[in-house]
Amino acid sequence: MLIFDLRCASDHQFEGWFDDSEDFEHQLAQGQIACPCCSDINIRRVLSPVNIKKKSSFSLEWKTADKAWRELCRHVRDNFEDVGHNFAKEALKVHCGEAEERNIRGVTTEVEEDMLKREGVPFVKIPMPQELDS
């Protein structure tokens, strides 16, 4: 049994329990997974929190990595235009020369991500923390 953290397009986070990854993918493709808050079936997996047993040297490495990740997230937040749920549409326009080239950020569905990959649109998924100090 696998437990996945899931999120809907309205940014509600919840858990789903599945026999395996294939079971999750099948249920997702069939529209059988819905947000318990809003019934949205536009669902994606998100990173799950991890509990790591700390050792003194590892603790320092973890703090350094966490600091670097937060700095990257702040840079993206402060220097990329937030296009929200229009990310795929805007990225495709920029890629095709129909919109000015610029740094954008936003959210996509797995279907939109697959389409962007097929079209050759470069993008990177960066998990952003819920709260990011300034």
C-alpha positions as CSV (number, residue, x, y, z in Angstrom):
1,M,0.0,0.0,0.0
2,L,1.3,3.4,-1.0
3,I,0.2,6.8,0.5
4,F,0.5,9.7,-1.9
5,D,0.1,13.4,-1.0
6,L,-2.2,14.9,-3.6
7,R,-3.3,18.4,-4.5
8,C,-6.2,19.7,-6.6
9,A,-6.2,22.7,-9.0
10,S,-7.7,24.8,-6.1
11,D,-4.6,23.9,-4.1
12,H,-6.4,21.7,-1.5
13,Q,-4.0,19.0,-0.3
14,F,-5.1,15.5,0.8
15,E,-3.8,11.9,0.9
16,G,-4.7,9.0,-1.3
17,W,-4.0,5.3,-0.6
18,F,-3.2,3.1,-3.5
19,D,-2.0,-0.5,-4.1
20,D,0.9,0.8,-6.2
21,S,1.9,3.6,-8.6
22,E,0.1,1.9,-11.5
23,D,-3.2,1.8,-9.4
24,F,-2.8,5.6,-8.8
25,E,-2.2,6.3,-12.5
26,H,-5.1,4.2,-13.6
27,Q,-7.5,5.8,-11.1
28,L,-6.3,9.3,-12.1
29,A,-6.7,8.6,-15.8
30,Q,-10.3,7.3,-15.2
31,G,-11.2,10.4,-13.2
32,Q,-11.8,8.3,-10.1
33,I,-9.8,10.5,-7.7
34,A,-11.5,13.7,-6.5
35,C,-10.7,16.4,-4.0
36,P,-12.6,15.8,-0.8
37,C,-13.0,19.6,-0.3
38,C,-14.2,20.7,-3.8
39,S,-14.7,17.4,-5.8
40,D,-12.2,18.6,-8.4
41,I,-10.7,15.7,-10.4
42,N,-7.8,17.8,-11.7
43,I,-5.4,16.1,-9.3
44,R,-1.6,15.9,-9.1
45,R,0.9,14.2,-6.8
46,V,3.0,16.5,-4.6
47,L,6.1,15.9,-2.6
48,S,5.5,14.3,0.7
49,P,7.2,15.5,3.9
50,V,10.1,13.3,4.9
51,N,11.3,12.5,8.4
52,I,15.0,12.1,8.4
53,K,17.0,10.8,11.3
54,K,19.6,13.5,12.0
55,K,23.3,13.0,12.5
56,S,25.5,15.9,13.3
57,S,27.3,16.1,9.9
58,F,24.1,15.3,8.0
59,S,22.3,18.0,9.9
60,L,24.7,20.6,8.6
61,E,24.4,19.4,5.1
62,W,20.6,19.3,5.3
63,K,20.5,22.9,6.6
64,T,22.8,24.0,3.8
65,A,20.6,22.3,1.2
66,D,17.4,23.7,2.7
67,K,18.9,27.2,2.7
68,A,19.9,26.9,-0.9
69,W,16.5,25.6,-1.9
70,R,14.7,28.4,-0.1
71,E,17.0,31.0,-1.8
72,L,16.1,29.5,-5.2
73,C,12.4,29.6,-4.3
74,R,12.7,33.2,-3.2
75,H,14.5,34.1,-6.5
76,V,11.8,32.4,-8.6
77,R,9.0,34.1,-6.5
78,D,10.6,37.6,-6.9
79,N,11.9,37.4,-10.5
80,F,9.3,35.3,-12.4
81,E,5.9,36.5,-13.4
82,D,3.2,34.4,-11.7
83,V,0.7,33.3,-14.4
84,G,-1.1,30.9,-12.1
85,H,-3.1,28.2,-13.8
86,N,-2.3,29.7,-17.2
87,F,1.3,28.5,-17.1
88,A,0.9,25.9,-19.9
89,K,-0.9,28.4,-22.2
90,E,1.6,31.2,-21.6
91,A,4.7,28.9,-21.9
92,L,3.4,27.6,-25.2
93,K,2.9,31.2,-26.4
94,V,6.4,32.2,-25.4
95,H,7.8,29.1,-27.0
96,C,6.0,29.8,-30.3
97,G,6.9,33.5,-30.3
98,E,3.3,34.6,-29.8
99,A,4.2,36.3,-26.5
100,E,7.3,38.2,-25.3
101,E,10.1,36.0,-23.9
102,R,10.1,36.3,-20.1
103,N,10.5,34.2,-17.0
104,I,7.1,32.8,-15.8
105,R,6.0,30.6,-13.1
106,G,2.7,28.9,-12.3
107,V,0.9,25.6,-12.0
108,T,0.1,22.8,-14.5
109,T,-1.8,19.6,-14.6
110,E,0.0,16.4,-15.6
111,V,-1.9,16.5,-18.9
112,E,-0.6,20.0,-19.6
113,E,3.0,19.0,-18.6
114,D,2.8,16.1,-21.1
115,M,1.6,18.5,-23.8
116,L,4.5,20.9,-23.0
117,K,7.0,18.0,-23.2
118,R,5.6,16.9,-26.6
119,E,5.8,20.4,-27.9
120,G,9.4,20.7,-26.8
121,V,8.7,23.6,-24.3
122,P,11.4,23.6,-21.6
123,F,10.2,23.9,-18.1
124,V,11.3,22.9,-14.6
125,K,9.1,21.9,-11.7
126,I,10.2,23.4,-8.4
127,P,8.3,22.5,-5.3
128,M,7.5,25.8,-3.5
129,P,7.0,25.9,0.3
130,Q,3.6,27.0,1.5
131,E,5.3,29.8,3.5
132,L,8.4,31.4,2.3
133,D,10.0,34.0,4.5
134,S,11.3,37.2,2.8
